[in-house]
Amino acid sequence: QADVKTAYLNATLPEPLYLNPPEGLGVQQGKVFKIRKAVYGLGIAGRAWWELFSKKNKDFSMTSVTQDDCAFVFRRPSPDAPDDILVITIVVDDCLMATNCKPLRQEWLSYMNDFFTVSDDGNLNWYLGVNYELTGTGIVVKQTAYLQRCLERFGLTDAKTKSVPLPPKFVITEDELPKHPNAKDVEEYCAMIGCLLWMFVWTRPDIAFAVNYLARFVQRLNSTLIKAARRVF
């Protein structure tokens, strides 16, 4: 994996943007700051960085494999051996690299460091809060640390585990749902569903049905649904 330092600040803006100076700086009245780089917080900053990173990859002769250019592949034909292949994916400033040729990976890193500061973080370990462990038989993917934080957040550290996410034949009917549920209950329920969605997308596909079913009721919920969401954890 690799990390691009201060990624957004490498990009320039496609159009002029100006900023009113904060009070206390002693800037002459009527003067404003002109923003020269895609600073964090600008709505356009993410796209400006994405376009720059995409261009540099394509200049390296990589081909986009997705419509939004978040994954790229480079293939170098070899007459006496399998082709050298490098696959790059990126989320904001976090890159994943997969290759059958270590010199090719180093070549890409050296190329990118001509334009940005890119660190080589070695074998995949942590990515977007998910832990990856390389074993003799494959890759183990875990979200143990994230799950522990969720359990502490919702007061479930002493909860007992269940064999299935939801009870058999669990169904909520329309007449069971209040029209105006407690606002705090709605806030907590939405937070729980959001955490569970993040987990099933990455490491827990077995809870996908239960979470998607419970997510239907984020605006009209009752105590039964709150207990059911807690059970899934």
N, C-alpha and C positions, 0 to 999 in steps of 0.2 A: 504494500500500500504506500501511497505518497500523499503529501500535504502541500498545497500551494499557500504560501504565506501571504497574508493580507490580499487575498485574491481580487476582490472588487477594485482595490486601488490601482491595479494594473491597467484597468480599462479607462478609456476616455469617453466623454459623453457625446452622443450624436448631435446634440443641439445645446446652445448656451443656456446655463442655469445660473441664477443669482440668489444670494442669501443676504437678508438683512442682518447686520452685525449685532451681536448680543450687547446689551447695555453694559457699560463699565469698561469697554475697550478703548474708549477715547477716539473712535473713528469719526472723521469729519462728517458733519450732518449732510445727508443727501448722498453719501457714498455707500456702496454695497460691495459684497464679496462676489467674485466670479468663481464658480466651482469648476475646477479643471479636471478632476478625477471622479470616478463613479464611487463616491463615498458611501459607506454603509448607512442605510436608512432611506436612501433615495429609492423611489419606486422603480426607476429605470436601471438601477445599478446592477441588479442580478442579470438582466438581459444583456447589458453592455459587456459584462464579464463573460457570459456564456458565448456571445458572438465572437469575442476575441479568442477564447480558448478553442472554440470550434475551428476558427480560421487557422490557428497555429497547428492543430492536429492535421487538418487537411493539407497544409503546406508540407507536412512531414510525409505526405502520401497515404494518410490513413483515410479510411472510408467510413462514413457514418452508417450505423446499422439500425438506427431508430430515427423517427421523424424529428424528434426534438434534439438530436445530436448529443445525447448524454452517453452514448456508447460508440466506440470507434474500434476498427480492426485494421491491422496492417499485416500483409502477407508477403513474404519474400520467397520466391521459388528457389528450390535447391535441387540440382540435377541428381545428386547421389544420396539424398536423405529427405525425410519429410520437410515440407515447407516450414520456414521460420514464421511463427505467428505471434502477434502481440495484440491483446485486447485491453482497451482502456475504458473504464466507466468513471463518471464523476457525479457527485452531488455537492453543489456549491464549490467547496475547495478540497473535498476529500476524494482522492482517486484510488481506484482499485486497478491493479495490473495483473494480467494472466498471460503467461508466455511459456513456450517450450525452448526459449533461447535467451539466456541471461545477458549475453552481450547486446542483444537487441533492446532489452529493457534499459540497460545502461545508456545505450545510444539515444533512446527517447528522453531519458532524464537529462542527459547532457544537452540535448537540443532545447528542451523546455527551459533549462536554467540559463540559456542565453537571453531569455525574455522575462522569466519570472524566477522567484526563489522557491524551488521545489525540493522538499526533503524526501529522501528515501527512508521510509519507516520500516523496511524489512518485511518479513512475512506477515500476512493478515492476522491481526490479533483483535483489535477493537474497531468497529466501524458503525457509526450512527447509533452508538449505545448498545450494540450487539457484540457479544464475545464469540470469537471463532478459535477453535482449538484443533490443530492438525494432529491426527492420530495415525497409527499404522494402517488403518482401514478406511479412512476418509476424513471428513471435517465435521466436528461437533459444534453446533450453533446453540448458544445459550443467551438468555436474558435474565439471569439470576439476580444481578445487581438491580436491574430495573424493576423486576417483580418485587424485590424486597422493599424498595422505596414505595411502591404502590401499596403494599400491605401495611407499611407504617403510616402512610398518608390516610388510609381509610380505616385504621384501627383494626386490622385483620391479622396481626402477627401471631395471635394465639388461635386462629381459626382452624378447624379440623378439615382435612381434605375429603373430597368426595370422589367416587369412582367415575361419575359422569357429570358434565357441566350443569345440566338441568334435570329435574325429576322427570320420570317417564310420563308422557302424555301431558306435559306442561302447556297450558293454553290460557291466554287472557282474553276475555270477551269485552265487547264495547261497553256493556252496562256496568262493568267493574271499574271503569276508569273515571276519575273525577274530572270535571271540566276545568277546575281551577286548583291544581295541586300546589302544595307549599313550595315557595320559590327556592328555599334552601335545599329542599329535597331534590328539586329539578337540577340545581347546580351540581350537587354531589353526584347524582345519577349520571348526568352528562359527562362528568369528569371520569367516573368509573368506566363508562362505555368507551370513552376516548382511549383510556389506558388499555383496555382489553382489545380494542381494534388494533392498536399498535403491536400488541403481542401476537395476535393471530396472524397478522400480515407477515411477520418475520419468523416466528418460531413455533407457533401453536395453531396450526390449521385445524386441529381437532376441536377447537372451541368456536370455529367460524360460524356454524349454524346457530349456536346458542347466542353468540354476541350479536349477529345480524338480526335475530328475532327480537332480542331485548332492545336493540337500537330503534325499533319501530315506535317505541313508546316514550321517547325522551321528553315530549311536551305534555303528555298525559299519563302520569304514572301513579302507582299506589304502593303501599308497603310491601305487597307480594313481589312486585318487580324489583324493588330495592334489595330485598332478601335474595332474590334470584341472581341479581348482578353480583352480590357479595359471594354467593355460592360458587360462581364461575372462577373466581380467584383461587 
